[in-house]
Amino acid sequence: MRFREHRGTLSDSLRTEVVLNGQAAITACVRSLSGIPPFQDSQLLISSYDPNPDPRTGWSRTDVVTIDGHGVVGFVDGVSS
């Protein structure tokens, strides 16, 4: 799946896009980001954000990645059910 950091603009966000394999990889990636406080695995949440295709990104859907108590850290191209 693709992950991109939450940034001020979509173009800035897309420049951070990486391909990852599963939630454990997303968790490790988020932990490596600058400015992210320590968190428990259970605090990292992936939730439905937009189930529709986004022509700006080419993603078939977009899910939001948050850390409970911290807020939005990024987006993935659809892993929630």
Contacts in CASP RR format, 6 or more apart in sequence:
PFRMAT RR
TARGET T0000
AUTHOR 0000-0000-0000
METHOD contacts of the structure
MODEL  1
MRFREHRGTLSDSLRTEVVLNGQAAITACVRSLSGIPPFQDSQLLISSYD
PNPDPRTGWSRTDVVTIDGHGVVGFVDGVSS
1 19 0 8 1.000
1 20 0 8 1.000
1 21 0 8 1.000
1 22 0 8 1.000
1 26 0 8 1.000
1 76 0 8 1.000
1 77 0 8 1.000
1 78 0 8 1.000
1 79 0 8 1.000
2 17 0 8 1.000
2 18 0 8 1.000
2 19 0 8 1.000
2 20 0 8 1.000
2 59 0 8 1.000
2 76 0 8 1.000
2 77 0 8 1.000
3 17 0 8 1.000
3 18 0 8 1.000
3 19 0 8 1.000
3 20 0 8 1.000
3 26 0 8 1.000
3 29 0 8 1.000
3 65 0 8 1.000
3 74 0 8 1.000
3 75 0 8 1.000
3 76 0 8 1.000
4 13 0 8 1.000
4 14 0 8 1.000
4 16 0 8 1.000
4 17 0 8 1.000
4 18 0 8 1.000
4 74 0 8 1.000
4 75 0 8 1.000
5 13 0 8 1.000
5 16 0 8 1.000
5 33 0 8 1.000
5 73 0 8 1.000
5 74 0 8 1.000
6 13 0 8 1.000
6 72 0 8 1.000
6 73 0 8 1.000
6 74 0 8 1.000
6 75 0 8 1.000
7 13 0 8 1.000
7 15 0 8 1.000
7 16 0 8 1.000
10 56 0 8 1.000
10 57 0 8 1.000
13 74 0 8 1.000
13 75 0 8 1.000
14 57 0 8 1.000
18 29 0 8 1.000
20 26 0 8 1.000
20 29 0 8 1.000
20 76 0 8 1.000
22 79 0 8 1.000
23 44 0 8 1.000
23 46 0 8 1.000
23 79 0 8 1.000
26 44 0 8 1.000
26 46 0 8 1.000
26 65 0 8 1.000
26 76 0 8 1.000
27 41 0 8 1.000
27 44 0 8 1.000
30 36 0 8 1.000
30 44 0 8 1.000
30 65 0 8 1.000
30 67 0 8 1.000
30 73 0 8 1.000
30 74 0 8 1.000
31 39 0 8 1.000
33 73 0 8 1.000
36 67 0 8 1.000
36 70 0 8 1.000
36 73 0 8 1.000
37 67 0 8 1.000
37 70 0 8 1.000
39 67 0 8 1.000
39 68 0 8 1.000
39 70 0 8 1.000
42 68 0 8 1.000
43 67 0 8 1.000
43 68 0 8 1.000
43 69 0 8 1.000
43 70 0 8 1.000
44 65 0 8 1.000
44 66 0 8 1.000
44 67 0 8 1.000
44 68 0 8 1.000
45 65 0 8 1.000
45 66 0 8 1.000
45 67 0 8 1.000
45 68 0 8 1.000
46 63 0 8 1.000
46 64 0 8 1.000
46 65 0 8 1.000
46 76 0 8 1.000
46 79 0 8 1.000
46 80 0 8 1.000
47 63 0 8 1.000
47 64 0 8 1.000
47 66 0 8 1.000
47 80 0 8 1.000
48 61 0 8 1.000
48 63 0 8 1.000
48 64 0 8 1.000
48 80 0 8 1.000
49 62 0 8 1.000
49 63 0 8 1.000
49 64 0 8 1.000
49 75 0 8 1.000
50 61 0 8 1.000
50 62 0 8 1.000
51 61 0 8 1.000
52 61 0 8 1.000
53 59 0 8 1.000
53 60 0 8 1.000
53 61 0 8 1.000
54 61 0 8 1.000
54 62 0 8 1.000
57 77 0 8 1.000
59 77 0 8 1.000
59 78 0 8 1.000
60 77 0 8 1.000
60 78 0 8 1.000
61 77 0 8 1.000
61 78 0 8 1.000
62 75 0 8 1.000
62 76 0 8 1.000
62 77 0 8 1.000
62 78 0 8 1.000
63 75 0 8 1.000
63 76 0 8 1.000
63 77 0 8 1.000
63 78 0 8 1.000
63 79 0 8 1.000
63 80 0 8 1.000
64 72 0 8 1.000
64 74 0 8 1.000
64 75 0 8 1.000
65 72 0 8 1.000
65 73 0 8 1.000
65 74 0 8 1.000
65 75 0 8 1.000
65 76 0 8 1.000
66 72 0 8 1.000
66 73 0 8 1.000
66 74 0 8 1.000
67 73 0 8 1.000
END
